[in-house]
Amino acid sequence: MERLPSSKLILAFLVLGFATGFFLEKSDSFFGINFYNLLDLLSQLFLNSLKMIVIPLIMSSLIHTISSFSSLNEFSNLGFKTILFYLFTSFVAILTGITLVNIIEPGIINGKGAADLIGLESVNSLSGLINSQENVSINSFFLNIFSGNIFHSIANGNMLFIILFSIVIGIAIRSSENKSVNIIKDFWSGTYVIFLKIMHYILFFTPYGVFCLVAKAVMNFTPESYSILLTFFTTVVLSLAIHFFIFYSLILMFFKKNIIKHYKAMSPALLLAFSSSSSVATIPVTTKCLVDNLNYKQDRVNFIIPLGATINMDGTALFECIAVIFIAQLYGVDLSIVEQFLILFLALITSIGVAGIPSASFVAIIVILGAVGLPYEAVAIILGIDRVLDMLRTSVNVFGDSCCASVLSK
């Protein structure tokens, strides 16, 4: 379990899942065991294992990251500029994703949600789900953030307050000089490492989870389903391409950097990011490309790149907001400006807390779905076609790190 499944293995199970779902019907059984029910059980176990670690992973990662700065002054000068750059680029990425998904509307067919066409049935009635969205207001938004009881928030999955609480705890730990606080800091660091390890264990079963999710989904597919998924896939890829080729090129051009040279110098890191789907695993190669190929200072690169692998998730944040709005469109839920602002905020914050390992963004997607009152089951549809998208958005994340190092190199 220490080694995550290769891209080839996951893609193989993805294809196998499509083939299995295509040739099987929901009524088929073997020795009295219904195939569809078995696939449904196994896929739910896989999704529930992801939901299991949502709160501890987000809390520990945020507290660990904030409390690990060597001093609060580290936010000034290079540290402040680095964080500001990452937040700005992530914000632009989210706006790009929200704009395109609202223009293309991949989850809407003939003016209505396409959940029934893609084989999804909400645990709640669609009318109840839609009506529940009308209760969201600016007042409820801030009251959810400041609910006042962390244990109640954990029990009810109120990630708004949990995220705020984690940020405050991280700052408090960092600003405390009492030696006994080191015990608390070590506790959260150890907790973060433990849940990273658990995440690796869960992702070890990704090929089998993908097989079950895809096979089950394909058994529900109608001919319109393929068109819907292709439109969603195209929306994400187009958004990532705009951010990768246009936005980053404008950033490099604005700071008078050689655009072609930068893209060429970073190609080894981009290839590794694409194949591994892990920004953390790409850190050594990214650093080597910046120092050896572009002649940037080692000490600055050593600060910017590891920090970026933790908090710079442009592609991830972009994907999260598109995925959530796509799911809302599938169920015919018309998200208001307030709700889309909530999605933007959560995508920005949770993308910082997401671990730099493959498919970890689905933890954040589950967080956002819960915050806006949407069912989790549609994640299965996205997860089934996620592998290539995961490769692409990781490449965007890594290239964003290199652009930050380039901009702040002087």
N, C-alpha and C positions, 0 to 999 in steps of 0.2 A: 504493500500500500504506500510505501515511501515514494514510489515512482508513479506519476500520473499517467493515465492512458495516452497513447500516442494519437495524433490527429488521424492517422490512417485507420487505426482500430475504431475510433468513434465514427468516422465516415463510413467504414464498412458496416457497423451496426445500424447506422442511419439508413443506408441502402437496404440492408436486410429487413429493417422494420417496415420500410415502405413496401417491399416485396411481400412480406408476410401479411400486412394489412390489406394489400390489394387482392390477394388470393383467398383470404379468409372472410367469412361473413359472421355477423354478430351471433348467429344461432349455432355456429359450429362448436362441437365439443369432442372431448377425447376421454374415454373411460368415465363418463359422467361429469367431467370438469369442463365448464364452458370457457373457451379461450378468451372471450372478451372480458368476462368477469375476472379471470386470472390476471390478464394484462392490466385491468383497471386497478386491482389490488396492489400489484407490484409498483405501478406508476404512482399510486397514492402514497405508498411507503417511501418512495424516493423523494417525492415532493415534501412529505411531512418531515423527512430527515433534514431537508434544507430549512424548513420553517423552524425546526427545533433549535437551530443555532443562531437565528436572526438576532435576537436581543443581546445575548452574551457576546457575540462577535462584534456587533456594532458598538456596544458600550466599551468593551475592552480595547478595540482598535482606536477609537477616538481618545479615550483617556490615556492610553499608552503613547499615542503619537504626540499629543499636546504636552504631556508631562515629561517627555524625553528630551525636549530642547535643553541645551546646556545652561541657558539663562533666559530670562524674559527679554533681555536686550537683544537676543538672537533674532527677534522679530524686526529689529531695526536693520538698516543698511541692506545687506545682501539677503538676509532672511525675509524681511518684510517685502522687498521687491520680488523675490522668488514666489512667495505665497500670493502676492497680489497678481502677478502674471498668470499663475495657474488658475486662480479664481476667475480672472477676466476671460481667459480662453475657454474655460468650462462654461461660463455664463453665455458666451457667444455660441458655443456648440449647442447648448440646450435651446437657445432661441432659434437656431437654424433648424433643429429637429422639430420643434413645436410648429414652426412656420410651415415646413414642408408637409408634415403629417396632417395639418389642418387644410392645406391646399389639395393634396392628393386624396385624402380620406380613404385609406386602404381598407378600413373595416366597414365601409358603407357600400351597399349594392342597391341600386334603384331607389335611392333616397332613404333607406332604412338599414338598421343594423343587420349584419350577416351572421349572427351567432348560430341561428338555426341551420343555415346553409353549410356551416363548417362543422356541425355536429356537436355544438356546445349547449349544455343545459345548466342554467344557474341553479344553485341550491335554493336561492330565493326566487320568487316570481319576478319577472322582468318589470312588472308594474310597480311592485314594492321596491325594487332596486332603483328604478328611476325616481320614484317619489322621495326616496331617502336622500337623493342628491339635493333636493330643494331645501333641506334643512341646513345646508352648509352656508355659513355667512362669515363675514369678517369677525364678528363677535365670537362665534364658535371656533373659528380658526385660532384666535389668540387664547381663548379659554382652554382649548386642547393643548396648546403649548405650555401654559402655566396652570396645569391641573392641580399641582400642589402636593401630590402623593405619589412618590416614585414606585412604591410597591403596588398600588392600585394601577398605575400606568403599565407596569410590567405585566401584571395579570391580565390586563385588557389589551395589551399590544399597542399602547399609545406611544408610537415612536417619536412624535413631536416633542413630548416632554422628556422622553428618554435621551434623545439626542442633545437637547439643551442641558439636561442634568449632567450628561457625560462631559460636555464641553466645560461646564463650570467646575466639575470635579478635577478635570485635567489641569485647568488654570490654577486652581487652589493648591494642588499637589506641587506644581512647578514653582509657585510663589512662596511655599512654606519652607523655612530654613531648619526646622526642627529635625534632628537626625531620625527620630522615630517615624517620620513620614516616609523615609526610604523603604520601610517595610510595606507600606501601602503601595508605593510606586512599584516595588518588585512584585507585589501580588497581582496588580493589573497587567504588568508586563508578562508575568507567567501565565495569567489567564488568557491573554492575547495569543501567546505561543501555543497554548493547549488547544484553543478553538481553531487556530490555523491548522493544527495537526488534524483535528476532527474534520475540518473542511476538506483536507486532503483525503481522508478516509472516505468521506461521502463522494467526492469527485472520482475516487477510484472506481466506483460503480456507475459512473456516467454512461459508458457504452451500453450497459444493460438497461439503465433507466431510460436512455434515449430510445433504445429498441422498443421497450414497452410503451412509452409515450407515443412514439411515431406509429407503431402498429395499431394501437388503440384509436389514434386520431384518424388514420387512413381508413379504418373500418367504418368510420362515421362520415367519411368524405362524400361529398357530392361533386359533380364536375365543376361547380362554381368554386369549390374549396381551393383548387390549385391556382385559379386566377387570383383569389384573395391573398394567398400566401405569397405568390409572385409579386403582387403589388406592394405588400408589406416589405418584402425583401428589397425590392427596388427603391422604396422610400428610404430605408436605412442606408443602403449603399450610396445613393445619390447624396444624402445628407453628409455622410462620412467623406465622400469625394470632394464636396464643396469645402468642407472644413480643412481637409488635408491638402488639397492642391491650391485652393484660392485663398482661404484665410491665412494659412501659415506662410504662403508666398508673399502676401501683403505685409505680414509682420516682418519677415526677413528683409523685404524691400524697404520698408519704412526705416529700419535700422541699418540700411546700407550694407546688407550681407549678400554674398554671391549665392543666389538661389540654386542654380544648377549644381554648383560645387557642394553645397550643403546636402542636397538630396542624394547626390552620388556618394559622398563620404559616409552617409548614414545607411546606405543600402545593406551592409552586413547585419546591422542591428535590426533593421526593418524585416529582413528575411527571417531572422531568429524569432522576432516578436510574432510574425505571422504563423510560423510553424509551431511555436510553443504555446501561444496564447497566454503568455505570462510576462508582464512588464518587470516583475521582480527577477525572473530568470535571465532577462535581457540586460540587466544593469552592468555586468562586466563588459559586455560587447559594446553597449552604448558609450560607456566611459572610454573604452579603447578607441572607438571611432572619433570621439570629440578631441581626445588628447593627441592621438597619433595622426589622424587624417586632417583635422582642422586646427591643431596646435593651440588648443585652449588650455588654460592653467589647470593643473591637476587638482589643486586644493579646492578651487571653485566648483569644478566638475564633480568632485567627490561629495560636495555638499548638495548641489542642485539635483543631481540625478537620483540618488536614493530618496530624497524628499519628494521628488516628482513621482517616483514609482508608488508612493503612498498616497499622495493627495492630488496628483494631476491625472484625472481620468476623463478627459474630454470626450473620447469615443464612448466610454461607458455611460456618462451622464446623458449624452445625446441619444444613445440607444434606449436608456431607461425611460425617458420622457416619450419617445415615439412608441415604445411597447405599451406603456400604460394608456396613452390616448388611443392607440389602436384597439386595445381591449375594450375601452369605454365605447368606442364606435361600434364594435361588434355587438355589444349589448344595447345599442341604441341610446346610450346615456350622453346627453349633451352637456359637456363640462363647461361650467361658467368661467369667467375671467379669474375669479377668486380661486376656483379649484385648479385651474391651469397654473396660477401663481404658486399654489401649494405644491403642485407637481414639480415646477421649476425649482422651488426652494429645496424640496426633499431630494430631487435628483442631484442638486449641487452638493448638499451636505452628505448624503449617503454615498455618493461616488468617492468622496474623500475617505470614508470609513471602510469602503470595500477593499478586501485584500487583493493584491496583485497576482491572482492566480486564475486559471481558466474558469469561466462561467460563474464566478462569484457575484457578478452583477445581478443574478437572479435573486440573491438574498435581498438586494436593494429594491428590486422590482416588487417583491412580495411585501416589503415594508410600505412602498408607495400605494400599492393596491389596497392594502388594509387601511391606510390613512384616508383614502377617498371612497371607501366602501364598495370596492369592486371584488368579485369572486376570484379566487386563485386559479381555478381550473384552466383558464385560457392560457396560463403560462406553459402548459403542456404543448400547445400548438407552436408557440414560439421556440421552446426548448428543442423541439424536433428539428428545426431548421437553423439552429443557433450557431453551429460549429464554425461555419465560414464567416458569419457575422462577428463572432468572437475573435477570430484571427484578424479581421480587418480593423475592428475597433481597438485591439491591443496595439496594432501598428500605429494607429493614430495617436494613442496615448504615449507611446515611446517617442514618436517624432515630435510631439509637443514638448517632452522633456528636453530634447536636443535643441529645439528652438529657444527655450528658456535659457539654456546654457550659452547659446550663441548671442542672444540679446544682452545678457548680463556678463559677458566675457571681459569687458573692459574694466 
